[in-house]
Amino acid sequence: MSTSESTRPGPRRRRRFGSGQQPSTPADPQLDQPADPYGAARTILLDKLAARPRTRSELADLLAEREIPDEVADEVLDRFTEVGLIDDAAFATAWVESRHRARGLSKRVLAQELRRRGVDDELTRDALDELDPDQEEATARELVRKKLRSMRSLERQVAMRRLLGMLARKGYPGALAMTVIKQEMAASDEELPLLNDSGLEAD
């Protein structure tokens, strides 16, 4: 390499700011102020509760997702509980009544749904006690009766299998489901006879 090449200056480099340097324009003091976590938590809860009732556990999870500090979340949730805006007992009672009446769900399925929403076992049991065994059986019978109306063209075994599947999905015990289905199929034979007799009629 020649002397002239070794002493030739290299390309000029652009000056870069170090990580510790401050930008030339001052920061907006409004943007630097921390948000009010209590106000944010209250707004989140009121917005969600305006849509429908929710359990404390559901709301706590929501606040955690929104990055509300735990101590702030607990304090605001306690306050909402004190004034009755959060009421897990009332939620459980209303949930059991509406889901059983509208969808015919059994106690077992209702208990699972309430636990998934964070309702504790004691409150769940209290709400489910509102459904006595006679009411649960009566609901199962009504479900079977309604379904049988659309089964005129089915064989008995097919109808039996579909009815058992329906009640199983809604959480009814197998013994209760079988008893109800046999009795309702036998009672409906005169009005809604199925295609064949495979020996599955009521004993």
C-alpha positions as MATLAB code, in Angstrom:
seq = 'MSTSESTRPGPRRRRRFGSGQQPSTPADPQLDQPADPYGAARTILLDKLAARPRTRSELADLLAEREIPDEVADEVLDRFTEVGLIDDAAFATAWVESRHRARGLSKRVLAQELRRRGVDDELTRDALDELDPDQEEATARELVRKKLRSMRSLERQVAMRRLLGMLARKGYPGALAMTVIKQEMAASDEELPLLNDSGLEAD';
ca = [
       0.000    0.000    0.000;
       1.439    3.387   -0.948;
       2.058    6.172    1.502;
      -0.537    8.362   -0.183;
      -3.179    5.647    0.209;
      -2.372    5.049    3.903;
      -2.627    8.747    4.761;
      -5.754    9.433    2.690;
      -8.611   10.400    5.035;
     -11.554    8.010    5.138;
     -15.170    8.935    4.533;
     -16.660   11.249    7.068;
     -18.966    9.537    9.533;
     -22.262   11.044   10.612;
     -22.351   12.102   14.198;
     -24.658    9.928   16.282;
     -26.269   10.788   19.601;
     -25.417    8.539   22.496;
     -28.100    6.704   24.407;
     -27.751    9.110   27.303;
     -28.343   12.238   25.302;
     -31.678   14.041   25.613;
     -33.716   15.027   22.571;
     -33.447   18.621   21.522;
     -37.188   19.302   22.058;
     -38.504   19.230   25.652;
     -40.905   16.421   26.650;
     -44.577   17.202   27.029;
     -45.205   17.284   30.790;
     -48.804   16.115   30.257;
     -47.586   12.902   28.637;
     -45.109   12.234   31.420;
     -47.723   12.315   34.168;
     -48.720    8.805   35.387;
     -52.320    7.763   34.806;
     -54.614    7.456   37.796;
     -54.837    3.661   38.328;
     -57.802    3.967   40.707;
     -59.805    5.993   38.222;
     -58.824    3.621   35.424;
     -59.888    0.594   37.467;
     -63.244    2.154   38.362;
     -63.901    3.043   34.725;
     -63.084   -0.483   33.552;
     -65.357   -2.091   36.144;
     -68.287    0.244   35.549;
     -68.027   -0.279   31.804;
     -68.088   -4.070   32.105;
     -70.813   -4.179   34.754;
     -73.017   -1.937   32.632;
     -73.113   -4.675   29.992;
     -73.965   -7.562   32.356;
     -73.258   -8.788   35.895;
     -69.854  -10.394   36.423;
     -68.142  -12.224   39.247;
     -65.350  -10.690   41.289;
     -62.919  -13.235   39.853;
     -63.822  -12.312   36.277;
     -63.360   -8.618   37.024;
     -60.062   -9.232   38.831;
     -58.751  -11.086   35.780;
     -59.848   -8.206   33.575;
     -58.022   -5.643   35.712;
     -54.901   -7.789   35.631;
     -55.084   -7.920   31.831;
     -55.277   -4.114   31.796;
     -52.159   -4.000   34.004;
     -53.861   -2.427   37.001;
     -51.607   -2.959   40.053;
     -52.795   -5.724   42.356;
     -53.158   -3.504   45.410;
     -55.230   -0.989   43.466;
     -57.395   -3.747   41.967;
     -58.073   -5.303   45.364;
     -59.047   -1.978   46.912;
     -61.416   -1.028   44.096;
     -62.942   -4.517   43.964;
     -63.508   -4.415   47.732;
     -65.279   -1.076   47.399;
     -67.500   -2.288   44.576;
     -68.362   -5.360   46.655;
     -69.231   -3.235   49.705;
     -71.716   -1.124   47.760;
     -73.278   -4.158   46.070;
     -72.055   -3.599   42.527;
     -70.244   -6.939   42.762;
     -72.292   -9.734   44.360;
     -71.186  -13.297   43.637;
     -74.095  -14.801   45.577;
     -76.680  -12.905   43.532;
     -74.773  -13.688   40.347;
     -74.776  -17.423   41.114;
     -78.498  -17.495   41.931;
     -79.433  -15.624   38.752;
     -77.073  -17.741   36.657;
     -78.556  -21.023   37.898;
     -82.137  -19.864   37.411;
     -81.630  -18.481   33.904;
     -79.386  -21.227   32.547;
     -81.563  -24.009   33.921;
     -84.784  -22.429   32.672;
     -83.509  -21.279   29.273;
     -81.198  -24.149   28.364;
     -82.237  -26.954   30.706;
     -78.743  -27.419   32.137;
     -78.338  -29.805   35.063;
     -76.850  -29.013   38.453;
     -73.563  -30.659   37.504;
     -73.014  -28.482   34.439;
     -74.175  -25.351   36.246;
     -71.681  -26.013   39.040;
     -68.876  -26.354   36.499;
     -69.846  -23.087   34.824;
     -69.925  -21.183   38.111;
     -66.545  -22.540   39.185;
     -65.033  -21.495   35.871;
     -66.256  -17.978   36.632;
     -64.601  -17.997   40.021;
     -67.655  -18.451   42.273;
     -66.579  -20.292   45.415;
     -67.989  -23.695   46.301;
     -70.193  -22.508   49.163;
     -71.972  -19.901   47.070;
     -72.298  -22.417   44.244;
     -73.938  -24.964   46.547;
     -76.316  -22.349   47.926;
     -77.423  -21.361   44.435;
     -77.848  -24.958   43.293;
     -79.950  -25.767   46.357;
     -82.641  -23.613   44.759;
     -83.089  -26.455   42.243;
     -84.637  -29.472   43.929;
     -84.414  -32.960   42.350;
     -88.050  -32.861   41.243;
     -87.491  -29.655   39.322;
     -84.391  -31.054   37.632;
     -86.262  -34.207   36.575;
     -89.200  -32.143   35.321;
     -86.841  -30.103   33.143;
     -85.297  -33.270   31.714;
     -88.779  -34.567   30.840;
     -89.707  -31.347   29.078;
     -86.505  -31.468   27.043;
     -87.263  -35.031   25.944;
     -90.874  -34.220   25.066;
     -89.867  -31.302   22.870;
     -87.208  -33.359   21.110;
     -89.547  -36.296   20.508;
     -91.850  -34.084   18.441;
     -89.221  -33.948   15.700;
     -88.413  -37.682   15.774;
     -91.429  -39.253   14.056;
     -89.312  -40.594   11.219;
     -86.595  -42.128   13.402;
     -86.219  -45.677   14.614;
     -86.480  -46.165   18.341;
     -82.831  -47.014   18.826;
     -81.719  -43.907   16.931;
     -84.143  -41.734   18.880;
     -83.006  -43.257   22.163;
     -79.352  -42.626   21.338;
     -79.944  -39.002   20.372;
     -82.024  -38.300   23.448;
     -79.402  -39.824   25.712;
     -76.717  -37.717   24.035;
     -78.756  -34.563   24.456;
     -79.306  -35.099   28.181;
     -75.680  -36.159   28.693;
     -74.428  -32.912   27.142;
     -76.633  -30.999   29.550;
     -75.171  -32.931   32.478;
     -78.002  -35.247   33.510;
     -76.985  -38.540   35.164;
     -77.304  -41.622   32.968;
     -79.802  -43.410   35.214;
     -82.136  -40.429   35.375;
     -81.826  -39.834   31.633;
     -82.642  -43.428   30.768;
     -85.670  -43.533   33.079;
     -87.085  -40.281   31.763;
     -86.512  -41.198   28.113;
     -88.128  -44.632   28.416;
     -91.164  -43.221   30.182;
     -91.622  -40.336   27.769;
     -91.169  -42.544   24.709;
     -93.762  -44.977   26.042;
     -96.171  -42.148   26.838;
     -95.798  -40.649   23.355;
     -96.196  -43.911   21.412;
     -99.877  -43.353   20.698;
     -99.448  -39.795   19.393;
     -95.912  -39.920   18.005;
     -95.095  -43.551   17.200;
     -91.555  -44.290   16.102;
     -90.758  -46.613   13.233;
     -90.172  -49.829   15.106;
     -90.323  -51.521   18.457;
     -86.899  -52.690   19.630;
     -87.839  -53.490   23.197;
     -86.706  -50.126   24.608;
     -90.109  -49.075   25.887;
     -90.646  -48.456   29.588;
     -90.561  -51.457   31.849;
];
